[in-house]
Amino acid sequence: MKRKRLHESRHPFNALPFEALCCGSWQSVELLQIRDGAMTVHFVDSHHSIEENGPFSNIRVKSRKATLSDCTCFLRPGVDVCVLSSSERAKNTGEGNPEPVWVDAKISSIKRKPHVSHCSCQFFVNLYVNQGRLGSERATLSKETEAVGINEISIVQKLDNDPCEADNNQQEAQFYRWECCVDCSLVQRSKLFKGRFSADLTWLLVASVLRQVEFDVRAVQNKIVYQILGGEKEQCSLKSDNRINCVTFKVKDSILTPFVVQLVPTDACSETGHISDTNGTKQSPCYDVAKFAGGQSAKMYSLSASLPVMLQQRQRLAG
């Protein structure tokens, strides 16, 4: 019972909230951009991007670095993890001294050692080969075993089951759609585009076509938000004064009703710009909710229609 609770433990999102499988390794993703019915994955430092008209199969919440407590309470044989491996890159590129890359693996056994000031246990893993799409059962494991330490392991994450819904009766709005992520012991269950998240992004894709609105799906203050970048009649991006407009939803009788929340930077963070956490990871500025415009979204987009109707409209446009 204790392990089950730890397995389902929740964690805040990373400043870089997603990761995608690209060129045989998991690479950090800064944001998902939605524009003209297409979705683009923007990798860190803008070194490259991928665009598709449909949902991406190999993208998920960014894995978190394993800790000493994970060794005691979570990591065990049979658990899937993401490991930093040099051997997999060497196989793919033929390089003599390749840079290590993050790949998925399954723990086969653990050589436990006493924890004094740190974890020095050895974890023996089998790397996934021909992993295929997340959510499929086609992935196979290498027969070769590789030893890694706790600093070379990340815990696979998935979205929490329930998104945060808007409530126009409350005084302070929740600007985010997703508050936290959950530890995941099987890579097949870490698929991002499913359930409510998939329904949300379908709404955003349709809105981007019908009203020429652009969106960024990214992290703000370690929460996942749907940022509005522009519309057909008015520009919603307020980058000149660092303000952010975000759209969130309230669902009733299978109808997605949009709400817009505007965020303004706090004084402390607006002066310093980006800040870093204790690990040196760049963080976004801090924001306060400026207003909660429950009726504004309907005025801007006129998109309070049910999801099935919107899908029919999108199919007619495609035809």
N, C-alpha and C positions, 0 to 999 in steps of 0.2 A: 504493500500500500504506500509505503514511503517513497519507493522508486517511482510509482505512478504519479504522485504529486510533483516530484522533481522533473519527471519527463514532460509534464504539462506546464512547467514554470514559464512565466511570461517575462519578456524583456523589452526595453525600449528599442526603437529602430536606430540603426547606425545613421550617421550623417549622409553616408552613401547607402541608400536603403536597399538596393537590388544588386544582383550579380547575374551574369549571363554566360552560358557556355559558348566560347568563341575560340576557334583554332585549338581545340582540344583541352582548354583549361577554363576555369571559372574566373571571370574578370569583373571588377567592380563597375557598377553602372550608376551614373549620377542622376539620371532622370529618364522618364519615358515621355516623348513629345507626341502629341496627337494633333494632326493637321490634315485637312482635306480628306478625311476618311482613312488616313494611313497612320501608322504608328512607327516612330523611330526610337531606337535604343541608343542613348548617348553614353558612351563609356567615359571613364575618368580622364581628365586632362584633354578631352575632345580629340583624342588621337584617332578615333574612328567611330563610325556609327553604322547601324543596320536598320533598314526600313522594310516593312512588310505591310500588306493590306489586311492581314488577319492577325490573331493573337499569336504571340511567340510561344513556342513549346518549351524552350530551354532557358527560362528566366525564372528567378525565385527571389525571395527575401535574402539579403546578404547574410552569410553565415557569421556567427560570432566566435571570437577566439576562446578556446577552452581554458578553464581555470582549474586550480587545485581541487576545488570542491566538485567539479565535474568528474575528475578522476575517481573520487570516492563514491559519488552518488549517481552518476549518469553513464559514464563510459564503461562498457562491458562487452564481451564477445557477442557478435551478432548485430551490433549497432552500426549504422552507416554514419560516416563522418566525411569531412572534406580535409585532405591532407596536403601539405607542401612537399612535393616530390620532384626530384631531379631525374629519376630514372624514366618516368613517363615522357618527359620532354626530350630526353636523349633518344628514345625509340622513335619519336615522331620527326625529329629534325636531323638526327645523326651527328649532333654536335658533341665534341669531346667534353667540354665543361659547360653544360647548359645552365641557364638560370632556372631555378626551381619554379614550378607552377602549381596552382591549386587544382586538385582533381579529387573525385569522389572515391571512397574506398569503404570496405567493411572490415571491422575489427574481428580478427580470428582468435587471437589470444593476447594476454597481457602478463608481463613479468612485473609483478608488484614489488615496490621498494618502500621502506618507511619514509613518510613525509616529515622532514625536519623543518627546513625553511622553504623548501620548494619541492616540486614533484620531479623525481628522476626515474619514474617508471618507464618501461619500454612497451610500446604498443605495436603488435604485429598485425599488419593489415594486408588485404588483397585488394588491389586497385580494380576499379571498374573499367572494362574495355568494351568498346562499341555500346556505349551507354544508351544511345537512342534518345527518344523523347521522354521527358519527365512524365510520370504517370503511367508509363507502359511497363510491361513485365519482360521486355526483351533484353534488358541489360544483363551482361555476363561478367563474371569475375575472373581476373587473372589467377592462374595457378601459382604464380610466384608470390612469395611473401616479402614484405618490406617492413623494416623497423623504423618507427618514428617516435619522437618525444612529445610531451604535452604542448610544447611551444610550436609544434608543427601540425597541430590539430585544430580545426574549427568545427563548431557544432552547427549542423544544418538547421535552418529555421523555416517556419511556415507562418502564414497569416493566422491571427486569431480568428475563430469561427464567426464572431459577431462584429460587424462594423458599428461605428458610432453614428447614430441618427440625429438629425437636427430636431430642435424643438423651439418653435418660434414664441413659445410662452415663457421660456426661461430668460432671465436678465442677461446672462453672459453666455454667448454662443460657443459651441465647440467648433473650432475652425477646421479640425481634422476629421478625416473619414476613418482612419485606422490608427489605433492608439498603441498597439504592441504586437509583438510576434511571439511564437511559441517554439520550444525545442522540438525537433523532429528526429526520430530514430531511423526512418526509412526514407531514402531519397525519392522513392516513387510518390510519396505523399507531400513532397515539398513544392509541387507545381503551383505557380502563382495564378495562372489564368483559369480559374474555376469559381463556381458559386457566385457570391455577391460581388466579388471583385471583377469577375468577368462581365456581370450584368452592368456594373458601373461603367466600365470602359466601353462597352457597347453603346451606352447612352452618350458618352463623350464623343465617340466616333461618329454617331449619327448627328450630334449637335455641330460637330466640326464641318459636316457636309451641308446641312440644311441652313445654318446661320453663319458659316464661315468664321467660327470661333476656334481659337487655338488653346490647347491646354498643356500644362506640364504636370506629370504625376511625379512628385518628389517628396523629400523630407523637409519639414520645417519644425525646428525644436523637437527633433526625434519623433515626429508624428508624420504619417503619410497624408498628404493633401493633394487636392486637384486644383492647381493654380490656373486662373483664367489669364490668357495673354492678349486676347483681342476679340472684337466682334465686328459684324458687318456695318453697324451704324455708329458704334462708339468704341474707342480703344479702352480696354479695361486694364491694360498694363500700366502700373503707376511706378515704373522703375525710377522716375526722376526724383521722387522723394522716398524711395525704398518701400513704398506701400505694396501690399499684396492683396489681390482679390482671389478668394477660394470658393469653389462650389461644393456643397455637400447636399445630402438627400434625406428626405423623410419618406418612408415607404408605408403605404396604406392600401389595402386591397390590390396588391400587385402593381400599384402605380407609383412611379418615382417622381416625387415633387422636388424640384431644385430650390436651394436657398443659397444666397451669396453672403459670405462673411468677409469683411475687410480688416486687414491687419496693418498696424503701424509699428515701426521699430521703437523699442524703448530707448530712453535717453542714454542709458549706459552703453548699450550695444551699438546704437547709431553712430556714436563717436568713434568707436574702435573698429567698426566693420566686422569682419570675420574673426571669430575667436577659436581657440583650440582647446581640446580636452587634455587630460593628463597624458595621453598617449601621443599627443602632437597631431591628432587628426583634426582637419579643418572642420569647424562647425558653422552653422548658419547663424546670423544675427538673431537676437531675441525680439519677439513681437508681442504686442497687446492687441486684443480684439477692439476694433474701433466702433463697429456697428454690426448689427445683425439684420440683414435686409431680406425678410421672408418674402415680400412681394416683389422685390427688385428682380429676382431671377426670372419670374414669369413675364415681367415687362421687357426684360432684355432679350430673352430667347423664345418666349411663348412655347416652351417645351415641357409643359406639365401633362403631356399625353402619356398613355401607358406604354410600356416597353414593346408589346407586340405590335402596336400601331406604328411605332417608330421603325421597327425592323421592316415592316411592309414598305414604308416610305423609302428606306434605304435600298431595298431590293428593286423598287421601281426606278430609282435613280441609276442603279447599276445596269438595269436593262436598257 
